[in-house]
Amino acid sequence: MDKRALGSTGREITTIGLGTNYVGGHNLYSEVDEAEGVHLVQRAVDLGVNFIDAADVYGTGRCEELVGKALAGGRREQVILATKGGILFGDGRSGVDNDPKYLRAALEASLKRLAVDHVDLYYIHRPDGKTPPEEAFGTLLRFKEEGLIGAAGVSNFELPQLERAATAGPVDALQCQYNLLQRQVEAEVLPFCVDHGIAFVPWGPLAYGLLGGRYGRGFRLPDGDWRHRSGAFDEAAYARAMDVVDGLKALGEEWQLPPVSLAIQWLLSRPAVASVIAGAKNTAQVEHNVRAGADALTPQQIARISALVDGAPGA
């Protein structure tokens, strides 16, 4: 599998990664099969995926426990393991906290749940609006000096916050929402990442399943599903998404490729994108995502996908 640089770390991550918010994500999904979650992580590694993305808030810690279980033994040495901290959970707590003391406690708890002595990449999950970004990110750089993390990143930072974080030291990775339907990072954030050697990692690359072509126009999310908060399933946004998906399916038929391949390859053609962390609920979806990473498209095909989306109603 192709690999790209993880910032200035000298390490490389596979262009297809695995997002694990389903693995133990009982606070995000109405039905979670923990055994399947462990299995799908192992299957991804066995297929050559070396970039595993977790967070302490997924399943309020349960995700990290299961990811640690899945990687126990020889698989841990095969992967670049990432997790995120900075969102409060448990004991009635909620909100976001980037205070250095909280970030240290969160990282220590993550290491314990993952059953490791360090993680290869640690992100601040989102800014809290009160801790100076340079102070919060400076804390991660100290973790790096201590050997607790191999690389330091931020997630869901907008350009002003990213710029301030970068004054503390090199930002190795930025993770933000980005897909064919949600492209807010293109104007300012991606150029900044290119100029500063930051590995950009899109989350939600398939627009929460929409771009995989699995849902029809009559689909409705189950109550309690976290994707209600994504904006992608609002009535107007969903109707436009279905128009785009219909177009992707038509192109896919012409090129004999599934829509997921088109959506992922389009992302991999974008500036600064290092790895697409596609989520999965079962091993079959992992296998589809890995295959999509190998379905290279020509520049002309990429241009036709862009034209399709740019010409969709509401674009």
CORNORLIN-V146454 format. One record per residue. N is the residue number from 1. SS is DSSP state (hx for helix, st for strand, lp for the rest). OMEGA is omega in degrees with one decimal (none if undefined). D_FIRST is the distance of its C-alpha to the first C-alpha in whole Angstrom. Layout:
[[N;SS;OMEGA;D_FIRST] [N;SS;OMEGA;D_FIRST]]
This chain:
[[1;lp;179.8;0] [2;lp;178.7;4] [3;st;177.0;7] [4;st;-173.6;10] [5;st;171.4;13] [6;lp;-179.5;15] [7;lp;-179.0;19] [8;lp;-174.0;21] [9;lp;-174.0;20] [10;lp;178.3;18] [11;lp;-178.1;15] [12;st;178.5;11] [13;st;178.7;10] [14;st;-177.1;6] [15;lp;169.6;7] [16;st;175.0;8] [17;st;178.7;11] [18;st;170.8;13] [19;st;-169.1;17] [20;lp;-177.3;20] [21;lp;174.1;23] [22;lp;-174.3;24] [23;lp;-176.4;23] [24;lp;-173.5;27] [25;lp;-176.9;28] [26;lp;178.7;31] [27;lp;-178.3;32] [28;lp;-176.0;30] [29;lp;-175.5;30] [30;lp;179.0;33] [31;lp;-177.9;31] [32;lp;176.4;29] [33;lp;-174.8;28] [34;hx;179.4;27] [35;hx;177.5;26] [36;hx;177.3;24] [37;hx;177.4;22] [38;hx;-177.6;22] [39;hx;-176.4;20] [40;hx;174.9;18] [41;hx;-179.7;17] [42;hx;179.8;16] [43;hx;178.6;14] [44;hx;-179.6;12] [45;hx;-179.6;11] [46;hx;178.3;12] [47;lp;176.8;9] [48;lp;176.6;7] [49;lp;-179.2;8] [50;lp;-175.3;9] [51;st;-177.7;11] [52;st;-173.3;14] [53;st;179.5;17] [54;lp;173.8;21] [55;lp;-177.6;24] [56;lp;-175.6;28] [57;lp;178.0;29] [58;hx;-177.6;27] [59;hx;-176.5;30] [60;hx;176.7;32] [61;hx;-174.8;30] [62;hx;177.9;29] [63;hx;-177.9;25] [64;hx;178.1;25] [65;hx;-177.4;27] [66;hx;175.8;25] [67;hx;176.7;22] [68;hx;177.5;23] [69;hx;-178.3;24] [70;hx;-176.1;21] [71;hx;-178.1;19] [72;lp;-178.4;23] [73;hx;-171.9;22] [74;hx;-175.7;19] [75;hx;-178.7;17] [76;hx;-178.1;18] [77;hx;-177.1;17] [78;hx;-170.0;13] [79;lp;165.0;13] [80;st;-172.5;14] [81;st;179.6;17] [82;st;169.9;19] [83;st;-173.1;22] [84;st;176.1;25] [85;st;178.7;29] [86;lp;175.0;32] [87;st;-178.6;33] [88;lp;174.6;36] [89;lp;178.2;36] [90;lp;177.3;38] [91;lp;177.3;42] [92;lp;-178.9;43] [93;lp;174.2;41] [94;lp;-178.7;39] [95;lp;-176.3;38] [96;st;-178.7;36] [97;lp;177.5;37] [98;lp;178.6;35] [99;lp;-177.9;38] [100;hx;179.4;37] [101;hx;179.0;39] [102;hx;-179.7;37] [103;hx;178.1;33] [104;hx;178.8;34] [105;hx;-180.0;35] [106;hx;178.9;32] [107;hx;179.8;30] [108;hx;178.6;32] [109;hx;178.4;32] [110;hx;179.3;28] [111;hx;179.3;28] [112;hx;-179.5;30] [113;hx;-179.9;29] [114;hx;-179.2;25] [115;lp;178.4;27] [116;lp;177.2;26] [117;lp;175.2;27] [118;lp;169.4;25] [119;st;-174.9;22] [120;lp;178.4;19] [121;st;177.8;20] [122;st;180.0;23] [123;st;158.5;24] [124;st;-168.5;28] [125;lp;174.9;27] [126;lp;179.6;30] [127;lp;-177.9;33] [128;lp;177.3;36] [129;lp;179.0;38] [130;lp;177.4;41] [131;lp;178.1;39] [132;lp;-177.5;38] [133;hx;179.7;35] [134;hx;176.8;35] [135;hx;179.7;37] [136;hx;-177.9;34] [137;hx;175.3;31] [138;hx;176.3;33] [139;hx;178.3;33] [140;hx;178.4;30] [141;hx;174.8;30] [142;hx;175.0;32] [143;hx;-179.7;30] [144;hx;178.3;28] [145;hx;-179.0;31] [146;hx;-179.8;31] [147;lp;179.3;28] [148;lp;177.5;28] [149;st;178.7;25] [150;lp;-178.8;22] [151;lp;-175.4;22] [152;st;-178.7;24] [153;st;176.5;23] [154;st;-177.3;25] [155;st;176.8;25] [156;lp;174.5;27] [157;lp;171.1;29] [158;lp;-170.3;30] [159;hx;-179.0;31] [160;hx;178.7;34] [161;hx;179.0;33] [162;hx;179.2;30] [163;hx;180.0;32] [164;hx;177.5;34] [165;hx;-176.5;32] [166;hx;176.5;30] [167;lp;178.9;34] [168;lp;-178.0;33] [169;lp;-175.1;30] [170;lp;172.4;27] [171;lp;-177.0;25] [172;lp;-175.3;21] [173;st;172.3;20] [174;st;177.5;22] [175;st;179.0;21] [176;st;175.0;23] [177;st;178.2;23] [178;lp;175.2;22] [179;lp;-177.9;21] [180;lp;-176.2;23] [181;lp;-175.0;26] [182;lp;-166.3;26] [183;lp;-174.8;26] [184;hx;-175.5;28] [185;hx;-170.5;26] [186;hx;-170.8;26] [187;lp;-172.3;29] [188;lp;-171.4;29] [189;hx;-178.7;27] [190;hx;176.5;24] [191;hx;178.0;26] [192;hx;179.4;27] [193;hx;177.7;23] [194;hx;-175.9;23] [195;hx;-174.3;26] [196;hx;176.0;25] [197;lp;-179.5;22] [198;lp;176.3;21] [199;st;178.3;17] [200;st;-177.1;18] [201;st;-179.5;17] [202;st;168.4;18] [203;st;-173.9;20] [204;lp;-173.1;21] [205;lp;179.4;18] [206;lp;-180.0;20] [207;lp;172.2;23] [208;lp;178.0;24] [209;lp;-176.0;23] [210;hx;-174.9;25] [211;hx;173.8;22] [212;hx;176.8;21] [213;lp;-175.7;24] [214;lp;-172.4;25] [215;lp;175.9;29] [216;lp;-176.0;32] [217;lp;179.6;34] [218;lp;-176.6;36] [219;lp;174.2;34] [220;lp;179.0;35] [221;lp;173.4;33] [222;lp;174.6;35] [223;lp;177.4;37] [224;lp;179.8;36] [225;lp;-175.4;32] [226;hx;-177.0;31] [227;hx;171.8;30] [228;hx;-176.6;33] [229;hx;-173.3;33] [230;lp;-175.0;30] [231;lp;-175.7;32] [232;lp;-176.2;30] [233;lp;171.7;32] [234;lp;-168.9;36] [235;hx;-176.6;38] [236;hx;-179.7;37] [237;hx;-178.4;34] [238;hx;178.6;33] [239;hx;178.0;35] [240;hx;179.7;33] [241;hx;-179.8;29] [242;hx;175.4;31] [243;hx;178.8;32] [244;hx;-179.1;28] [245;hx;177.2;26] [246;hx;178.0;29] [247;hx;177.3;28] [248;hx;178.7;24] [249;hx;179.5;25] [250;hx;176.8;27] [251;hx;180.0;24] [252;hx;177.2;22] [253;hx;179.3;25] [254;hx;-175.9;25] [255;hx;-179.1;21] [256;lp;178.7;21] [257;lp;177.6;18] [258;lp;179.9;19] [259;hx;-178.9;20] [260;hx;178.7;17] [261;hx;-179.5;15] [262;hx;-178.6;17] [263;hx;-178.3;18] [264;hx;-179.8;14] [265;hx;175.6;13] [266;hx;178.4;17] [267;hx;-177.9;16] [268;hx;176.8;13] [269;lp;-175.0;16] [270;lp;178.5;18] [271;lp;173.9;19] [272;lp;-177.2;18] [273;st;-178.0;16] [274;st;-177.2;13] [275;st;176.8;11] [276;st;-179.4;13] [277;st;179.9;14] [278;st;176.2;15] [279;st;179.5;18] [280;lp;176.0;18] [281;lp;179.2;22] [282;lp;-176.5;20] [283;hx;179.0;18] [284;hx;178.7;18] [285;hx;174.8;17] [286;hx;-178.8;14] [287;hx;177.4;13] [288;hx;-179.0;14] [289;hx;179.6;12] [290;hx;177.8;9] [291;hx;179.5;10] [292;hx;179.0;11] [293;hx;-179.4;8] [294;hx;-175.7;7] [295;lp;-176.2;11] [296;lp;178.5;12] [297;lp;176.4;15] [298;lp;174.7;18] [299;hx;179.1;20] [300;hx;177.7;23] [301;hx;177.0;21] [302;hx;-179.8;20] [303;hx;179.4;24] [304;hx;176.6;25] [305;hx;179.0;23] [306;hx;-179.9;25] [307;hx;177.6;28] [308;hx;-177.1;28] [309;hx;-179.8;28] [310;hx;-178.3;30] [311;lp;-179.3;33] [312;lp;176.6;33] [313;lp;179.2;36] [314;lp;-179.7;36] [315;lp;none;33]]
